[in-house]
Amino acid sequence: VGKGDMIKYQRIAEKHGVADDIVFTGPAADVTGYYAAADIFALPSIYEPFSNACLEAMASGLPVVTSRINGVSEILTHGMDGMIVDDPVNPEEIAEKIMPLLDKETRLSSGRAARKTVENYTIEKNVNEFLGCVERIKFIT
């Protein structure tokens, strides 16, 4: 789900014999149903300052597998509410980080922990902290 070169990804899936197991939907206005249908959310980005999609997935109770490059990795506890990949272009490492989450109890526990973690990162809290910074700067100047 999302933007990207779907034809390129479909060709890669075909090359590896998994094309029948993957659906590339493209962008979606409402992703709630996709999160509800998922067991794990993986976004092993090679560049991602701070992924809102990871936060949405965590809020939906999904464990997240992402790269250390993604700013969200700074709020994850590896092995607790998600998994952090050091090398996002290493498929073996990505698979290694996903494997423990294939266990239902581990996955559900990690998803609950992800939901609890993300509850500390609401838009309201972010806005209030930003406004507090602005007020402190105004006070200094």
C-alpha positions in Angstrom: 0.0 0.0 0.0 1.5 3.3 -1.0 3.3 5.1 -3.8 6.2 3.6 -5.7 7.0 1.9 -8.9 4.5 -1.0 -8.7 5.5 -2.5 -12.0 9.1 -2.7 -10.8 8.0 -4.4 -7.6 5.7 -6.8 -9.4 8.6 -7.8 -11.6 10.8 -8.4 -8.6 8.0 -10.5 -7.0 7.6 -12.5 -10.2 11.4 -13.1 -10.5 11.4 -14.5 -7.0 8.2 -16.6 -7.4 6.1 -14.8 -4.9 3.9 -12.6 -7.2 0.8 -14.7 -6.3 1.4 -14.0 -2.6 1.7 -10.2 -2.8 -0.9 -7.5 -3.8 0.4 -4.1 -4.7 -2.5 -1.7 -4.2 -0.9 1.7 -4.8 -1.9 4.7 -2.7 -5.0 4.4 -0.6 -7.1 7.2 1.0 -8.0 5.0 4.0 -5.5 2.5 5.2 -7.3 1.4 8.3 -8.5 -1.8 6.8 -5.0 -2.7 5.6 -3.6 -2.3 9.1 -6.4 -4.4 10.5 -5.7 -7.2 8.1 -1.9 -7.1 8.8 0.1 -9.1 11.3 3.4 -7.2 11.0 4.3 -3.9 9.5 7.7 -3.8 7.7 9.3 -0.6 6.4 13.0 -1.2 6.1 13.7 2.3 4.7 16.9 3.5 3.2 15.8 7.0 3.9 13.0 8.0 6.3 13.3 10.9 8.7 10.3 9.7 10.8 7.6 7.5 9.3 4.0 8.4 10.0 3.1 5.0 8.5 5.1 3.3 11.3 3.3 5.3 13.9 -0.1 4.4 12.3 0.9 0.8 12.3 1.9 0.9 15.9 -1.3 2.7 16.8 -3.1 -0.2 15.1 -1.3 -2.7 17.4 1.2 -3.9 14.8 4.8 -4.7 15.6 7.1 -2.7 13.3 10.2 -3.8 11.5 12.1 -0.8 10.3 15.6 0.4 9.7 17.9 2.3 12.1 17.8 5.0 9.4 14.1 5.6 10.1 13.7 8.1 13.0 10.9 5.9 14.4 13.7 3.5 15.4 14.6 6.0 18.1 11.3 5.3 19.9 11.3 1.5 19.4 12.8 -1.0 21.8 14.3 -3.7 19.7 12.6 -7.0 20.4 9.9 -5.5 22.5 7.6 -3.3 20.3 9.3 -3.9 17.0 12.6 -4.9 15.3 15.3 -2.6 14.1 17.3 -3.5 11.0 20.8 -2.2 10.7 21.2 -2.8 6.9 17.9 -2.1 5.1 19.2 -3.5 1.8 20.1 -6.9 3.4 17.2 -9.2 2.8 18.7 -11.9 5.1 18.8 -9.5 8.0 15.3 -8.3 7.3 14.0 -11.9 7.3 16.0 -12.6 10.5 14.2 -9.7 12.2 10.8 -10.7 11.0 11.2 -14.4 12.0 10.5 -14.0 15.7 7.3 -12.1 14.9 5.9 -15.1 13.1 5.3 -16.7 16.5 1.7 -15.6 17.3 2.3 -14.9 21.0 5.5 -12.9 20.3 3.7 -11.0 17.6 0.7 -10.1 19.7 2.8 -9.1 22.7 5.0 -6.9 20.5 1.9 -5.4 18.9 0.4 -4.5 22.3 3.8 -3.0 23.3 3.9 -1.0 20.1 0.4 0.4 20.8 1.5 1.4 24.3 4.7 3.0 23.0 2.9 5.1 20.4 0.4 6.4 22.8 3.1 8.7 24.1 3.4 10.4 20.6 0.1 12.0 20.0 -0.3 15.1 17.7 -1.6 17.0 20.7 1.6 16.3 22.8 3.7 17.2 19.8 2.0 20.5 19.3 2.1 21.4 23.0 5.9 20.6 23.2 6.5 22.6 20.0 4.6 25.6 21.4 6.6 25.2 24.7 9.8 25.5 22.7 8.5 28.6 20.9 7.6 30.2 24.2 11.1 29.4 25.7 12.7 31.0 22.6 10.5 34.1 22.9 11.5 34.3 26.5 15.2 34.1 25.7 15.1 36.7 22.9 
